[in-house]
C-alpha cells in the first residue's frame, strides 16, 4: 500500500460496528459468508470485571451478524466458550481472526487456562493477581474449523503455535495475524513476549515482539525459521499486527506503542515484506491515527484504537475495523466506561 490508510478513510458511522450492553467488546474480525451477511467474530467479557486484565480470565469469542459491513452488528452466539481448566484454551478465548481456507472456515484465536476454581471477584483481579499472571503465561495460539459459518466448530486438543524455551517467544504467543497465499500456504505473524533474566522486573517479561510462522494447512505444523523477532531494534515496541498480500508483496499494519516509528504514540505503523518472513517497517509514516472523524461531523481522539482488521471486497480494501474505547488522555484501558468494535468505510 503506497498511501496511508487515513487517506482512504471515510467518516465512521456513529452507531455502527458492534457493542453489547453489560460487556466489554474487543477484537473484531469480519467475513462475508454464503448467506450474503457479514459475520463478525469478536471477544467479550462481563463488565463486572475490569476491562484490563478481565479479558485474560473471562473473555470468550462470539459471533455477531449484520446485513451491512459497517453494522450495526447484533449478537448471534458464543462460538468458543470456556470448557475447563484441563484444556489449553479452557478458561479464556480471545483475539479471533476469521479466514476462508479452501472450503473451510478457520478461526484463529488466543486461548489460555489456569488451575484456579471459578471466576474471581472484581476486587481480586489486578495485573498482579495470581490468576492474571498464570493466565498471561499460558497464552497460546489455536484454530477452530467449521464447514459452515454457523459451525459446529472443531477445537483442537493442542495449540497450533506454542512457546519455544530457547527463543524470544518463550513466555507467550498471541494476536494471530494469518494471510493465505494463492497456493494455500499460510503466513502467520504473531505477538510474543520473553522471560527476562534476573533481576526480574515487575511482570517478569520483556516488550512485545513479533514472530512469523508458515504452514501448508491451518492445523499445521507451523514452521518458524528464525529464533529472533521480526524487528530487532530494541527501541521499538509493537503489537496487534494485521497482514495481507497484494501485487507488491506482503503488507502489515500494527500499533506503535511508543510512537517512535509512525510518529504518534499508539498510532498505526506500516511494514512490508517480499516473502512474508523478512520485514521492514517504514519510519515517519503514520498509517492511521487515534483521531477519528465520525459521520456526525466530530473528530474524536479515541481512548484506544487497536486490533486493526481490514475487510477486502473484490480484492480491494473496503472497511477498516478497530477495537476502541471512550477512554481519555491516551489512558483508554484505565478510564474507559465502554468498548466496542468500530467500522470505517474505505474509499478506493
Secondary structure, 3 states (H helix, E strand, C coil): CCCCHHHHECCECCCCEECCCCEEEEEEEEEECCCCCEEEEEEEEECCCCHHHHHHHHCEEEEEEECCCCECCEEEEEEECCCCCCCCCCCEEEEEEEEEECCEEEEEEEEECCCCCCCCCHHHCCCCCHHHHHHHHCCEEEEEEECCCCCCCEECCCCCECCCCCCCCCCEEEEEEEEECCCCCEEEEEEEECECCCCCCCCCECCCEEEEEEECCCCCCCECCCCCCCCCCCCCCEEEEEEEEECCEEEEEEEECCCCCCCCCCEEEEEEECCCCCCEECCCCCCECCEEEECCCCEEECCEEEEEEEEEECCEEEEEEEEEECCCCCCHHHHCCCEEEEEEEECC
